[in-house]
Amino acid sequence: MLQNKTKQKLLDGKPVIGTGAQSADPFFTEAIGQAGFDFILVDGQHAPVGPEALFSMVRGFADSESDIIFRVTYNETWMINQALDMGADGVIIPLPNTVEDVERAVAAAKYPPDGVRSNGPRKTAHLGGNPNYQMRANEETIVWPQIESMEAVENIDAILDVKGIDGIMVGPSDLAYSMGLQPPDLLGHPKAEEVIQHILDKCIEHGVPWGMFCGPVEVANKWLRRGGLIVSADSDVGYVKDGAEAAKQVLAETVASL
């Protein structure tokens, strides 16, 4: 049985649910960490989360049973190394378009002889400390490449055959841009939905877990029912924004009725 519960569930063919985290504030990390998601997706691509903030967030999630998956800024070996050294249980890789891109990402996440990851982790307790961490990390660590371009879609069969990936994550808005769509048609457009369904079908065919950044919970539910196994819905900042707007709307309606 793996320590990485998210990876173990996927190996058992079970779906996993996650949410996003964009803030290192301890109030946020405590609240999100205790919510009970399978994984927390810390965003280093589109949020101001660098290695120091990630290290702080990993410590903030210390009492959580959720696995921490970090989306690196780009498919660079040193970025992937650093994310895992700071204590992430896995990485999401933006914009890999070819087999070679995905193979480079996997190699960056694995110690020799399986890859080229440099040895120097800062957070190892979740796998039993040194040297147990190094002995288990290759097996335990998650690698999810993002499928978010038509070039990646064209290469999908070969990408899904790359040894060492544990699933994929669809980046729906960048995928829609790659298709030539423009706002406000980036999310939910029928043509984009057709391509996303094609990716899901290919994942099922190859036995690779399909995932997506889903935004609203309703979107996540739809793709789970279609056979997707990895969904990430909303984020800490989104929950605060939605809650604030909902409260304001209720109070504004009350004031208007006085």
Secondary structure, 3 states (H helix, E strand, C coil): CCCCHHHHHHHCCCCEEEEEECCCCHHHHHHHHCCCCCEEEEECCCCCCCHHHHHHHHHHCCCCCCEEEEECCCCCHHHHHHHHHCCCCEEEECCCCCHHHHHHHHHHHCCCCCCCCCCCCCCCHHHCCCCHHHHHHHHHCEEEEEECCHHHHHCHHHHHCCCCCCCEEECHHHHHHHCCCCCCCCCCCHHHHHHHHHHHHHHHHHCCCEEEEEECHHHHHHHHHCCCCEEEEEEHHHHHHHHHHHHHHHHHHHHHHC
